[in-house]
Amino acid sequence: MNIEYDPIAFCCEYSEYKSMTELCDDYNNAPQADDFDCPDEWEEEAISFFNDNYTLIEFEGGYIIQSF
């Protein structure tokens, strides 16, 4: 099976964020840092939320998420 790479579709379907705070700010239903006492607990919960509900790619410089 051959799949043609479409860079325009890729740019439109995915968004890049430099931090989890930036990502959660764009998604109202995501866990917010203010709701947690421990920042590590919040980040783990946020990553779990995005992995369960979206396509999330973590990399050294931030996160890429599939936009709907």
TIVO-2410 file (N, C-alpha, C; in nm, 3 decimals):
# residues 68
REC num residu      c1      c2      c3 atome chaine
REC   1      M   0.083  -0.117   0.000     N      A
REC   1      M   0.000   0.000   0.000    CA      A
REC   1      M   0.088   0.124   0.000     C      A
REC   2      N   0.069   0.210  -0.096     N      A
REC   2      N   0.142   0.336  -0.103    CA      A
REC   2      N   0.056   0.449  -0.048     C      A
REC   3      I   0.117   0.532   0.034     N      A
REC   3      I   0.049   0.648   0.089    CA      A
REC   3      I   0.127   0.771   0.046     C      A
REC   4      E   0.056   0.865  -0.014     N      A
REC   4      E   0.121   0.987  -0.060    CA      A
REC   4      E   0.129   1.087   0.055     C      A
REC   5      Y   0.246   1.143   0.078     N      A
REC   5      Y   0.266   1.244   0.181    CA      A
REC   5      Y   0.206   1.375   0.135     C      A
REC   6      D   0.119   1.432   0.216     N      A
REC   6      D   0.055   1.559   0.185    CA      A
REC   6      D   0.091   1.660   0.294     C      A
REC   7      P   0.193   1.742   0.273     N      A
REC   7      P   0.239   1.833   0.379    CA      A
REC   7      P   0.135   1.937   0.420     C      A
REC   8      I   0.050   1.979   0.328     N      A
REC   8      I  -0.053   2.077   0.362    CA      A
REC   8      I  -0.155   2.014   0.457     C      A
REC   9      A  -0.199   1.893   0.427     N      A
REC   9      A  -0.294   1.824   0.515    CA      A
REC   9      A  -0.232   1.802   0.653     C      A
REC  10      F  -0.105   1.766   0.656     N      A
REC  10      F  -0.037   1.744   0.783    CA      A
REC  10      F  -0.035   1.872   0.866     C      A
REC  11      C  -0.004   1.985   0.802     N      A
REC  11      C   0.000   2.114   0.872    CA      A
REC  11      C  -0.137   2.153   0.926     C      A
REC  12      C  -0.242   2.118   0.854     N      A
REC  12      C  -0.378   2.155   0.895    CA      A
REC  12      C  -0.433   2.060   1.002     C      A
REC  13      E  -0.390   1.938   1.005     N      A
REC  13      E  -0.446   1.838   1.096    CA      A
REC  13      E  -0.371   1.827   1.229     C      A
REC  14      Y  -0.253   1.884   1.240     N      A
REC  14      Y  -0.174   1.872   1.362    CA      A
REC  14      Y  -0.128   2.010   1.409     C      A
REC  15      S  -0.115   2.024   1.540     N      A
REC  15      S  -0.067   2.148   1.600    CA      A
REC  15      S   0.049   2.116   1.694     C      A
REC  16      E   0.145   2.205   1.700     N      A
REC  16      E   0.261   2.187   1.786    CA      A
REC  16      E   0.255   2.284   1.903     C      A
REC  17      Y   0.288   2.234   2.022     N      A
REC  17      Y   0.290   2.316   2.143    CA      A
REC  17      Y   0.424   2.298   2.212     C      A
REC  18      K   0.476   2.406   2.269     N      A
REC  18      K   0.606   2.400   2.335    CA      A
REC  18      K   0.596   2.352   2.479     C      A
REC  19      S   0.475   2.360   2.538     N      A
REC  19      S   0.459   2.316   2.676    CA      A
REC  19      S   0.320   2.258   2.698     C      A
REC  20      M   0.307   2.181   2.806     N      A
REC  20      M   0.177   2.125   2.840    CA      A
REC  20      M   0.082   2.236   2.884     C      A
REC  21      T   0.132   2.339   2.946     N      A
REC  21      T   0.048   2.453   2.985    CA      A
REC  21      T  -0.016   2.516   2.863     C      A
REC  22      E   0.063   2.540   2.761     N      A
REC  22      E   0.014   2.598   2.636    CA      A
REC  22      E  -0.092   2.508   2.572     C      A
REC  23      L  -0.068   2.379   2.573     N      A
REC  23      L  -0.162   2.284   2.514    CA      A
REC  23      L  -0.293   2.283   2.592     C      A
REC  24      C  -0.286   2.275   2.724     N      A
REC  24      C  -0.408   2.271   2.807    CA      A
REC  24      C  -0.487   2.401   2.796     C      A
REC  25      D  -0.420   2.512   2.775     N      A
REC  25      D  -0.490   2.640   2.760    CA      A
REC  25      D  -0.582   2.641   2.639     C      A
REC  26      D  -0.548   2.565   2.536     N      A
REC  26      D  -0.629   2.560   2.414    CA      A
REC  26      D  -0.744   2.459   2.422     C      A
REC  27      Y  -0.742   2.373   2.522     N      A
REC  27      Y  -0.845   2.270   2.538    CA      A
REC  27      Y  -0.915   2.289   2.672     C      A
REC  28      N  -1.036   2.343   2.670     N      A
REC  28      N  -1.109   2.374   2.794    CA      A
REC  28      N  -1.137   2.252   2.880     C      A
REC  29      N  -1.153   2.136   2.818     N      A
REC  29      N  -1.185   2.016   2.895    CA      A
REC  29      N  -1.062   1.944   2.948     C      A
REC  30      A  -0.943   1.996   2.923     N      A
REC  30      A  -0.819   1.935   2.971    CA      A
REC  30      A  -0.796   1.971   3.118     C      A
REC  31      P  -0.725   1.886   3.192     N      A
REC  31      P  -0.692   1.919   3.331    CA      A
REC  31      P  -0.611   2.049   3.336     C      A
REC  32      Q  -0.645   2.135   3.428     N      A
REC  32      Q  -0.576   2.263   3.442    CA      A
REC  32      Q  -0.483   2.258   3.563     C      A
REC  33      A  -0.368   2.322   3.551     N      A
REC  33      A  -0.266   2.318   3.655    CA      A
REC  33      A  -0.318   2.373   3.788     C      A
REC  34      D  -0.406   2.472   3.783     N      A
REC  34      D  -0.458   2.533   3.906    CA      A
REC  34      D  -0.541   2.435   3.990     C      A
REC  35      D  -0.588   2.327   3.928     N      A
REC  35      D  -0.671   2.229   3.999    CA      A
REC  35      D  -0.588   2.126   4.076     C      A
REC  36      F  -0.456   2.133   4.066     N      A
REC  36      F  -0.369   2.033   4.129    CA      A
REC  36      F  -0.269   2.102   4.222     C      A
REC  37      D  -0.237   2.036   4.332     N      A
REC  37      D  -0.138   2.087   4.427    CA      A
REC  37      D   0.005   2.062   4.378     C      A
REC  38      C   0.023   1.952   4.306     N      A
REC  38      C   0.156   1.911   4.261    CA      A
REC  38      C   0.166   1.923   4.108     C      A
REC  39      P   0.262   2.001   4.058     N      A
REC  39      P   0.276   2.017   3.913    CA      A
REC  39      P   0.303   1.886   3.839     C      A
REC  40      D   0.380   1.795   3.901     N      A
REC  40      D   0.408   1.666   3.836    CA      A
REC  40      D   0.283   1.583   3.821     C      A
REC  41      E   0.196   1.587   3.923     N      A
REC  41      E   0.070   1.513   3.919    CA      A
REC  41      E  -0.019   1.569   3.808     C      A
REC  42      W  -0.024   1.701   3.797     N      A
REC  42      W  -0.104   1.764   3.692    CA      A
REC  42      W  -0.053   1.725   3.553     C      A
REC  43      E   0.077   1.731   3.532     N      A
REC  43      E   0.132   1.699   3.400    CA      A
REC  43      E   0.105   1.553   3.362     C      A
REC  44      E   0.120   1.463   3.457     N      A
REC  44      E   0.090   1.322   3.430    CA      A
REC  44      E  -0.057   1.304   3.393     C      A
REC  45      E  -0.145   1.372   3.466     N      A
REC  45      E  -0.289   1.362   3.439    CA      A
REC  45      E  -0.322   1.423   3.302     C      A
REC  46      A  -0.259   1.533   3.268     N      A
REC  46      A  -0.283   1.598   3.139    CA      A
REC  46      A  -0.235   1.510   3.024     C      A
REC  47      I  -0.117   1.452   3.036     N      A
REC  47      I  -0.064   1.363   2.932    CA      A
REC  47      I  -0.157   1.243   2.916     C      A
REC  48      S  -0.201   1.187   3.025     N      A
REC  48      S  -0.294   1.074   3.020    CA      A
REC  48      S  -0.424   1.114   2.952     C      A
REC  49      F  -0.476   1.232   2.984     N      A
REC  49      F  -0.599   1.282   2.922    CA      A
REC  49      F  -0.583   1.291   2.770     C      A
REC  50      F  -0.475   1.352   2.724     N      A
REC  50      F  -0.455   1.370   2.580    CA      A
REC  50      F  -0.428   1.236   2.510     C      A
REC  51      N  -0.356   1.147   2.574     N      A
REC  51      N  -0.333   1.015   2.514    CA      A
REC  51      N  -0.462   0.935   2.502     C      A
REC  52      D  -0.552   0.952   2.598     N      A
REC  52      D  -0.680   0.879   2.596    CA      A
REC  52      D  -0.779   0.935   2.495     C      A
REC  53      N  -0.771   1.065   2.467     N      A
REC  53      N  -0.874   1.131   2.386    CA      A
REC  53      N  -0.828   1.184   2.250     C      A
REC  54      Y  -0.700   1.193   2.230     N      A
REC  54      Y  -0.645   1.250   2.107    CA      A
REC  54      Y  -0.522   1.169   2.065     C      A
REC  55      T  -0.464   1.207   1.953     N      A
REC  55      T  -0.335   1.152   1.913    CA      A
REC  55      T  -0.229   1.251   1.960     C      A
REC  56      L  -0.152   1.214   2.061     N      A
REC  56      L  -0.051   1.301   2.120    CA      A
REC  56      L   0.087   1.244   2.094     C      A
REC  57      I   0.176   1.328   2.045     N      A
REC  57      I   0.315   1.289   2.021    CA      A
REC  57      I   0.402   1.377   2.111     C      A
REC  58      E   0.475   1.314   2.201     N      A
REC  58      E   0.567   1.387   2.288    CA      A
REC  58      E   0.706   1.382   2.225     C      A
REC  59      F   0.777   1.494   2.229     N      A
REC  59      F   0.916   1.497   2.183    CA      A
REC  59      F   0.993   1.595   2.269     C      A
REC  60      E   1.121   1.597   2.253     N      A
REC  60      E   1.209   1.675   2.341    CA      A
REC  60      E   1.172   1.824   2.346     C      A
REC  61      G   1.118   1.878   2.237     N      A
REC  61      G   1.086   2.021   2.233    CA      A
REC  61      G   0.942   2.055   2.262     C      A
REC  62      G   0.857   1.956   2.296     N      A
REC  62      G   0.717   1.986   2.325    CA      A
REC  62      G   0.624   1.873   2.289     C      A
REC  63      Y   0.510   1.911   2.230     N      A
REC  63      Y   0.405   1.815   2.199    CA      A
REC  63      Y   0.344   1.847   2.063     C      A
REC  64      I   0.301   1.743   1.994     N      A
REC  64      I   0.223   1.757   1.871    CA      A
REC  64      I   0.093   1.682   1.895     C      A
REC  65      I  -0.017   1.746   1.858     N      A
REC  65      I  -0.149   1.686   1.881    CA      A
REC  65      I  -0.230   1.696   1.752     C      A
REC  66      Q  -0.308   1.590   1.728     N      A
REC  66      Q  -0.395   1.590   1.610    CA      A
REC  66      Q  -0.515   1.678   1.641     C      A
REC  67      S  -0.537   1.777   1.557     N      A
REC  67      S  -0.649   1.870   1.573    CA      A
REC  67      S  -0.773   1.812   1.508     C      A
REC  68      F  -0.886   1.842   1.567     N      A
REC  68      F  -1.013   1.795   1.511    CA      A
REC  68      F  -1.096   1.912   1.466     C      A
***
